[in-house]
Amino acid sequence: MSPFWDDNDWFEKFKAWLRPYGLSCVGFDMSDPEAKGRLPHMGYHLIETESVTLKNGEHHILVGYDGEVVHDPNPTADGVGKLCLWFLFVALDAAQVIEAGANQGQSLVL
């Protein structure tokens, strides 16, 4: 868990934390029910929802793939709350990501 969640400028600190890994993060407001249909192929991303377990207004982060929940870190979660935000990881330098994969014997198509 990133140590930035309780800070008002956590998103900028989170992106600074990702930068050494060659990544950044883009947030999409999902409060509009039609927003999901306007987003491109997402790959892996984070999904922020209203918590259904805490019921105190707190938000909860899930792992998604192409808009579907693939991992909930809370083993006692009872469903998925209202969508708030999606966070998509983006490569700062796509060529560097491709080169790193090739050096490890992987192929990547963008």
CYANA upper distance limits for C-alpha pairs under 8 A (distance plus 0.5 A):
  2 SER  CA     14 PHE  CA      7.64
  4 PHE  CA      9 ASP  CA      8.49
  4 PHE  CA     10 TRP  CA      5.25
  4 PHE  CA     11 PHE  CA      8.15
  4 PHE  CA     13 LYS  CA      7.14
  4 PHE  CA     14 PHE  CA      7.05
  5 TRP  CA     10 TRP  CA      6.19
  6 ASP  CA     10 TRP  CA      7.62
  9 ASP  CA     13 LYS  CA      7.09
 10 TRP  CA     14 PHE  CA      6.34
 11 PHE  CA     15 LYS  CA      6.74
 12 GLU  CA     16 ALA  CA      6.75
 13 LYS  CA     17 TRP  CA      6.64
 14 PHE  CA     18 LEU  CA      6.82
 15 LYS  CA     19 ARG  CA      6.67
 15 LYS  CA     23 LEU  CA      8.18
 15 LYS  CA     24 SER  CA      5.73
 15 LYS  CA     25 CYS  CA      6.55
 16 ALA  CA     20 PRO  CA      8.27
 16 ALA  CA     24 SER  CA      8.30
 18 LEU  CA     22 GLY  CA      7.34
 18 LEU  CA     23 LEU  CA      5.75
 18 LEU  CA     24 SER  CA      6.24
 18 LEU  CA     25 CYS  CA      8.43
 19 ARG  CA     23 LEU  CA      5.67
 19 ARG  CA     24 SER  CA      6.53
 19 ARG  CA     92 LEU  CA      8.32
 22 GLY  CA     91 ALA  CA      6.41
 22 GLY  CA     92 LEU  CA      5.97
 22 GLY  CA     93 ASP  CA      7.32
 22 GLY  CA     97 VAL  CA      8.31
 23 LEU  CA     89 PHE  CA      6.99
 23 LEU  CA     90 VAL  CA      6.08
 23 LEU  CA     91 ALA  CA      5.12
 23 LEU  CA     92 LEU  CA      5.82
 24 SER  CA     89 PHE  CA      6.26
 24 SER  CA     90 VAL  CA      5.79
 24 SER  CA     91 ALA  CA      6.87
 24 SER  CA     92 LEU  CA      6.86
 25 CYS  CA     87 PHE  CA      6.70
 25 CYS  CA     88 LEU  CA      6.00
 25 CYS  CA     89 PHE  CA      4.99
 25 CYS  CA     90 VAL  CA      6.28
 26 VAL  CA     87 PHE  CA      6.01
 26 VAL  CA     88 LEU  CA      5.73
 26 VAL  CA     89 PHE  CA      7.01
 26 VAL  CA     90 VAL  CA      7.75
 27 GLY  CA     85 LEU  CA      6.97
 27 GLY  CA     86 TRP  CA      6.12
 27 GLY  CA     87 PHE  CA      4.95
 27 GLY  CA     88 LEU  CA      6.92
 28 PHE  CA     85 LEU  CA      5.98
 28 PHE  CA     86 TRP  CA      5.62
 28 PHE  CA     87 PHE  CA      6.87
 29 ASP  CA     35 ALA  CA      8.15
 29 ASP  CA     84 CYS  CA      6.75
 29 ASP  CA     85 LEU  CA      5.26
 29 ASP  CA     86 TRP  CA      7.24
 30 MET  CA     35 ALA  CA      6.29
 30 MET  CA     36 LYS  CA      7.51
 30 MET  CA     83 LEU  CA      6.30
 30 MET  CA     84 CYS  CA      5.49
 30 MET  CA     85 LEU  CA      5.46
 30 MET  CA     86 TRP  CA      7.20
 31 SER  CA     35 ALA  CA      8.13
 31 SER  CA     83 LEU  CA      6.82
 31 SER  CA     84 CYS  CA      5.85
 31 SER  CA     85 LEU  CA      7.84
 34 GLU  CA     38 ARG  CA      7.60
 35 ALA  CA     39 LEU  CA      7.27
 36 LYS  CA     67 GLY  CA      7.91
 41 HIS  CA     66 ASP  CA      6.65
 42 MET  CA     65 TYR  CA      7.37
 42 MET  CA     66 ASP  CA      5.34
 42 MET  CA     67 GLY  CA      7.50
 42 MET  CA     88 LEU  CA      7.41
 43 GLY  CA     64 GLY  CA      8.46
 43 GLY  CA     65 TYR  CA      5.65
 43 GLY  CA     66 ASP  CA      5.51
 44 TYR  CA     63 VAL  CA      7.66
 44 TYR  CA     64 GLY  CA      6.12
 44 TYR  CA     65 TYR  CA      4.88
 44 TYR  CA     66 ASP  CA      7.05
 44 TYR  CA     88 LEU  CA      7.72
 44 TYR  CA     89 PHE  CA      8.17
 45 HIS  CA     63 VAL  CA      6.52
 45 HIS  CA     64 GLY  CA      5.68
 45 HIS  CA     65 TYR  CA      6.68
 45 HIS  CA     66 ASP  CA      8.27
 45 HIS  CA     86 TRP  CA      7.31
 45 HIS  CA     87 PHE  CA      6.09
 45 HIS  CA     88 LEU  CA      5.25
 45 HIS  CA     89 PHE  CA      6.88
 46 LEU  CA     61 ILE  CA      6.97
 46 LEU  CA     62 LEU  CA      6.21
 46 LEU  CA     63 VAL  CA      5.26
 46 LEU  CA     64 GLY  CA      6.22
 46 LEU  CA     86 TRP  CA      6.16
 46 LEU  CA     87 PHE  CA      5.44
 46 LEU  CA     88 LEU  CA      7.11
 47 ILE  CA     61 ILE  CA      6.05
 47 ILE  CA     62 LEU  CA      5.52
 47 ILE  CA     63 VAL  CA      6.54
 47 ILE  CA     64 GLY  CA      6.73
 47 ILE  CA     69 VAL  CA      8.36
 47 ILE  CA     83 LEU  CA      7.86
 47 ILE  CA     84 CYS  CA      8.18
 47 ILE  CA     85 LEU  CA      6.51
 47 ILE  CA     86 TRP  CA      5.10
 47 ILE  CA     87 PHE  CA      6.87
 48 GLU  CA     59 HIS  CA      6.98
 48 GLU  CA     60 HIS  CA      6.09
 48 GLU  CA     61 ILE  CA      5.11
 48 GLU  CA     62 LEU  CA      6.94
 48 GLU  CA     83 LEU  CA      6.83
 48 GLU  CA     84 CYS  CA      5.98
 48 GLU  CA     85 LEU  CA      5.51
 48 GLU  CA     86 TRP  CA      6.62
 48 GLU  CA     87 PHE  CA      8.43
 49 THR  CA     59 HIS  CA      6.01
 49 THR  CA     60 HIS  CA      5.81
 49 THR  CA     61 ILE  CA      6.96
 49 THR  CA     62 LEU  CA      8.30
 49 THR  CA     80 VAL  CA      7.56
 49 THR  CA     81 GLY  CA      5.74
 49 THR  CA     82 LYS  CA      5.82
 49 THR  CA     83 LEU  CA      5.05
 49 THR  CA     84 CYS  CA      5.65
 49 THR  CA     85 LEU  CA      7.54
 50 GLU  CA     57 GLY  CA      7.21
 50 GLU  CA     58 GLU  CA      6.79
 50 GLU  CA     59 HIS  CA      4.95
 50 GLU  CA     60 HIS  CA      6.51
 50 GLU  CA     80 VAL  CA      8.43
 50 GLU  CA     81 GLY  CA      5.33
 50 GLU  CA     82 LYS  CA      5.84
 50 GLU  CA     83 LEU  CA      7.27
 50 GLU  CA     84 CYS  CA      7.49
 51 SER  CA     55 LYS  CA      6.68
 51 SER  CA     56 ASN  CA      8.35
 51 SER  CA     57 GLY  CA      7.49
 51 SER  CA     58 GLU  CA      6.31
 51 SER  CA     59 HIS  CA      5.47
 51 SER  CA     60 HIS  CA      5.65
 51 SER  CA     80 VAL  CA      7.97
 51 SER  CA     81 GLY  CA      6.11
 52 VAL  CA     77 ALA  CA      7.49
 52 VAL  CA     78 ASP  CA      7.09
 52 VAL  CA     79 GLY  CA      7.31
 52 VAL  CA     80 VAL  CA      7.06
 52 VAL  CA     81 GLY  CA      5.86
 53 THR  CA     76 THR  CA      8.15
 53 THR  CA     77 ALA  CA      6.28
 53 THR  CA     78 ASP  CA      7.11
 54 LEU  CA     58 GLU  CA      7.29
 61 ILE  CA     72 ASP  CA      8.15
 61 ILE  CA     73 PRO  CA      8.45
 62 LEU  CA     69 VAL  CA      7.21
 62 LEU  CA     70 VAL  CA      8.38
 62 LEU  CA     71 HIS  CA      6.56
 62 LEU  CA     72 ASP  CA      5.49
 62 LEU  CA     73 PRO  CA      7.24
 63 VAL  CA     69 VAL  CA      6.41
 63 VAL  CA     70 VAL  CA      6.32
 63 VAL  CA     71 HIS  CA      5.51
 63 VAL  CA     72 ASP  CA      6.94
 64 GLY  CA     68 GLU  CA      5.69
 64 GLY  CA     69 VAL  CA      4.79
 64 GLY  CA     70 VAL  CA      5.68
 64 GLY  CA     71 HIS  CA      7.31
 65 TYR  CA     69 VAL  CA      6.96
 65 TYR  CA     70 VAL  CA      6.80
 72 ASP  CA     77 ALA  CA      8.03
 91 ALA  CA     97 VAL  CA      7.60
 93 ASP  CA     97 VAL  CA      7.16
 94 ALA  CA     98 ILE  CA      6.81
 95 ALA  CA     99 GLU  CA      6.63
 96 GLN  CA    100 ALA  CA      6.59
 97 VAL  CA    101 GLY  CA      6.75
 98 ILE  CA    102 ALA  CA      6.66
 98 ILE  CA    107 SER  CA      7.91
 98 ILE  CA    108 LEU  CA      6.52
 99 GLU  CA    103 ASN  CA      6.67
100 ALA  CA    104 GLN  CA      7.05
101 GLY  CA    105 GLY  CA      6.89
101 GLY  CA    106 GLN  CA      5.42
101 GLY  CA    107 SER  CA      6.80
101 GLY  CA    108 LEU  CA      7.45
102 ALA  CA    106 GLN  CA      5.54
102 ALA  CA    107 SER  CA      6.35
102 ALA  CA    108 LEU  CA      8.35
